[in-house]
Amino acid sequence: MENFVYSCSDVKELKKVLDADPLDAQSFTRLGYILREGKLYGLTGYVVHFKVDAALAKGYQDKLAAVPGCTALPAADKQKVVDAIEQEENSATAGFGSLFG
């Protein structure tokens, strides 16, 4: 699975695409995604992160390309967001482990 991170300025249009057709095999709802404000990562607008096999990525990328002001983040910014999200996930997992361990 490969990480994809996009920055989008128009969150209303972005949400329309992310929430569209939830029963479709290639819907963001079925895939799972993280949508956060960019300022959490020192960026502007909103950031959407998702993981998908490289073979299936084109369909999702095309959907995001239709959103005005939505672009893939440069490698350095992408890695910063991915690292922060992974750290949050690991912290949450460790927290549950201490509760039920």
Secondary structure, 3 states (H helix, E strand, C coil): CEEEEEEECCHHHHHHHHHCCCCCCCCHHHHCCEEEEHHHHCCCCEEEEEEECHHHHHHHHHHHHCCCCEEECCHHHHHHHHHHHHHHHHHHHHHHHHHHC
